Amino acid sequence: MHETGNALRELDLALINALQIAPRAPWRLIGEVLEVNPVTAARHWERLSTEGLAWVTAYGAPSLMRSMSFALVAVHCTADRVHDVAAALADDPQAVTIAHTVGTCDLLVTVWTPDLPTLSHYLLRRLNALPGVVSSRTSVANEMFVEGSHWRLGSLSPAQRHRLQGGSPSRTRVAELRPEDRRLAVALSRDGRASYEELATATGASPSTVRRRLYRLLDSGALTLRCEVSRSFSGRPVSATLWIDVPHHALADAAAHLAGLPQTRMCAAVVGHSDLALTVWLRSVEELQPLEMEIAAAVPNLVVAERTLTLRHVKLMGRVLRDDGRAARAVPLDIWRHPVPPTLESRLTLHQR
């Protein structure tokens, strides 16, 4: 297998950036924009995805994150059980992202469920019931200002970006993920570039039905496609989440400023310990304090109440990662599946380790 080393090639970065903008663009268009043969572009993508360096996934849009209960859960564990708890949660579709952190918690788990009662069930009967979990603190997003699908590598020229962006979606339909759309959304979470034929096989629908449903989901803004890159190879290997307090009347302006920062991966208003949660990707740990100072200077009365620094991601939006940050496998984002409490056998196994 080809060894990539510590950095991605220039063409790799340009290709990932192109798919960040247009995740399902045909290889013909990608090749034209990057000025390479479409077969070359497809071959490079095959290598990147096979090696776990980049991938395309799909999930509900930010408006659905709010209506379907999207939460950040700060988990405290006994020192000898942090790895066990993370491993136990890795295959849960509801635990979409798991970060091993330092700061105010041991694990920061992003939990996504269809509704608040299911979130309660997951926290009380699944996550908090795991041996080794001492306590947890939950913050529920009530407004998602920006999330990871909007983050860009910035490798393309303005002209190249313009060609890929095309026309803006009409948004003439209501953003809605219907029950009959769920199998399609789950299939796309495995591979956001899967062909209509592959999606038809996965869902049991015809290719024409899949095409029609996918167009509706994308046109209405109900579904988000995201080309992800391994943080370790992105040029911004450091991730941190800041918990921010801001006066209520200044929240919208503060969120707009934070969402526009090039380091921002996620910015959400939350109900819980603080007013805003902000996740950033940085080039080094040394950048964190100057960024906090910059934010505090730009937004009056803003206070960074807490911070967590990610040592590594165990899972990132449905992808279980290796220690080096590459994707190892996909856990389909079937958040509608009923959470399964730990069995007596699993509890005994954990206790005996």
Beta strands, then each sheet from edge to edge (+ up, - down):
strand 1: 54-60
strand 2: 70-77
strand 3: 95-102
strand 4: 107-112
strand 5: 133-146
strand 6: 223-229
strand 7: 238-245
strand 8: 264-271
strand 9: 276-282
strand 10: 303-316
strand 11: 319-321
strand 12: 327-330
sheet 1: 1+ 6-
sheet 2: 12+ 11- 10+ 3- 4+ 2- 5+ 8- 9+ 7-
end
